[in-house]
Amino acid sequence: MLVRKVFMSSLLVSLMAIASLASADQSFVKTTDGSALKIDSGLFDTPAAKEFLATGKNSYVGNAEAVAKGKKIFGMYSCTQCHGPEAKGQVGPGLVGPTFRYTKDATNKGMFETVWAGTNGGMGAKGIGLMDATDPKNGVTPDELLKVIAWIRSNGTVNGNE
């Protein structure tokens, strides 16, 4: 009886550990200083954004509809002014790779962190609630940013999901 209780307790603890790992979200860090970047998980409100939060993978990469929307958002937020019309660089750095100003931008998670919270090089935060401190609804949502990243990836050879 005691052996069975110990076994059942061990099994329960193991299952709880596995469940917590399975539901663990990505942790984000600021490109500016490597400190923790807190993003409300409630903002990840679409299937693609939820998948990204769980895995760091951008399911919009290669999706023509999402890529088209990402291109539109890129232009709407005037990203073209610094990064050029094809995100290959202008005043600001090129974003398509294979080399990046911030090495972590080779991954979709890294590029997401860089755009969401900004850089030391002059680009301010673009994430919703961070872009304009006077308007918490101003800025890109996680879903919109994933579409922008998908468009950026469509202009280069790096897909960021590796």
N, C-alpha and C positions, 0 to 999 in steps of 0.2 A: 504494500500500500504506500509506504514512504517513497519507494523508488518511483512509483507511478506519479505521485505528487511532485516530486523533484523534476521528473521528465516533463510533465505538463507545464510546470512553472517555467522551465527552460524553453520549452516550445513557445509559450506565450511571449516571453521576453524577446525571443528571436523574431517572431512575427511582428511584434511592435517595432523592433529596430528596422526590419525590412520595410514596413509601412512608412516609417518616418523618412527613410531614404527615398522611397518612391515618391513621396509627396513633397520632398524638399525642393524649394525653388532655387533658381540661380541666384548667386550673390553677385552684386555689381560693385565696381570700384570706379572712382573718379580718375579720369585721365590726368587731371591736373596734379594730383598729389598721391594717388593710390589709396586714399582713404575710402571707407565704406560709402556707397551711394545707395541711399534709401529711396526706393520707388514703391509707392502704394500698389500692392498686388491687385487691388480692385481696378486699376487702370488697364490691366491686361484682360480685356473683356470680350475678345473675339477668339474663336478657335485657334487661329494662327498665333495670336499674342499669348494665349495660354500655353500653347506648345513651346513657344520661344522661352517663356518664363520657366517652364519645366526642364527644357533640354538645351537651350541656347541655340537651337537650330531655327533658321528662317525658312518656313515652308513656302513663302512667296517667291523665293529665288526660282526663276524659270517660269513663273506663272505670268502669261502675257497680260492679262487683265490687271493684275497687281502692279506689274512693271509700268504699264501705261499710267496708272493712278500715281505711282511713285514719281514718275517724271513730272506730272502736273504739280504735285506737292513741292518738289524740288524747285520748280520755277516760282510757285506761289510764295514761298518763303524767301525768295531772292537768293537762294544758294548759288545760283548761276553767277551772281556778281563777283564772287570770290573764287569759286571752284570751276567756273566756265560752263558752257551749255551742255557739255558731255561729261562733266565732272572730272575732266583731265587736268584741271589746274588753270589758274589765271593769276590773280593776286594771291589767292590761297593755294594750298597744295592740291595736287591731283588725288583723287579718291579711288581710282579704279585699280591701282596696283600695277605691276607686282610688288613694287616697293611703296612703303607708306611712311609718312612722317612719324606716325605712332605705330610701331610694329604690331600692336594688338589689333589694329584696324584690319588686319588680314582675316580676322574672324568676324562674324556678324555680331557676336556678343561684344567684342571690343569696339567695333564701329558704333554700335548702339550706345555704349557707355560714353564714347567721345562726343557724339552728337547730342545725346540727352543732356549731359552736364557741362559741355563746353571744354575748352582747352586753355592752356597758358599762352598760346600763340595768337590770340585775338578773337577767336570765335566764341561767342557767348553761348550759354545753354539754350537749347531749342526745345527741351521737354516741356510738356504742359505744366503750368504752374511755376516754371523756372525761367522761362523766356522773358516774362514781364511780371515783375513782382507786384505791380498794381492790378493785374488781371489774372487771377488763378486759372482762367479758362483759355488763356492765350498760350500757344505753343503746340507742338505736335503730340499726338497720342502715341502710345507704343505701336498700335496697329499701323498708323500712318508712317511712322519712322521705319518700320519693317518693310513697307512698300517702297519707301525712298531707297533703302539699302538694296532691295531687290533690283530697282532700276539702276543704281550705281553698279551693282555686280553684272548687270546685263551689258555694260559698256567695257568690261575688262575680261580677264581670264581667271580671276579668283572668284569662287562662289561663296567663300566664307563659312561654309558648312563643314569643311574638312575637319 
